Amino acid sequence: MTENSELQPEQESHQKILVADDEASIRRILETRLKMAGYNVVTAEDGEEAVEVFNKTNPDIVILDVMMPKMDGYGVTREIRRVSDVPIIILTALGDVSERITGLELGADDYVIKPFSPKELEARVKAVLRRTVSKDITVAPGKTTKNVITTGNIKIDTARRQVYRKNERIRLTGMEFSLLELLVNNSGTAYSRNDILQHVWSYPADHRIDTRVVDVHISRLRSKLEADPTNPELILTARGIGYMFQRIN
């Protein structure tokens, strides 16, 4: 075996996933499946350990059960969002819509309902990572990238995936930016919630999902971008359809 071939598995497994769940069987199944899919996996069995492992290992994505001892998934999400925009997928019970909405409002990017298929979760992980990968672009001092969109006092750098208001950076999660990018690149075009789920979250057209995922992300974007989120000027509601972006001078 050559030296390059020995290094290949590690190169394929450079993305790291933190799985936090108090059920040992779920941790074991997900760790096995995700490792087989080519990811590095670290685990935690309660919320406090999840925060500790996150700070030590700097994972690329976090999978969190909502109901965990010592600190629940909401608390973990709050702690992570204080310092990082890393993608978060929450695991939630089938009938508890409020759990899903609360998790999303705190900054989670997506959710998977228990009981779930490991294959479905793998698909969600892949889709979220694909949409949230940062682009490491080096630009000489004093230079700007070509793909900068200005609307009002907001500047959107689609190359760096960064947003600024009056030269002050606004922190967006990867999914928030992907949603904004879709709407901005198609200003004046109204998208239905299902269309947004297909374009941004990569859900298939026939996939049944609570479209409030989109509503919560729109609300989060408005709270960060709009001068008055209750009377938005940029991200408008297209009555009877969904949402659209309106550029302003």
ABEGO torsion letter per residue (X at the ends): XBAAAAAAAAAAAABBBBBBBABAAAAAAAAAAAAAAGBBBBBBABAAAAAAAAAAAGBABBBBBABBBGBBAAAAAAAAAAABABBBBBBBBAABAAAAAAAAAAGBABBBBOBBBAAAAAAAAAAAAAAABBBBBBBBBGBBBABBBBBEABBBBAAAGBBBBGGBBBBBBAAAAAAAAAAAAABGBBBBAAAAAAAAAGBBAABBBBAAAAAAAAAAAAAAABABAABBAABBBBBGAEBBBBBBX
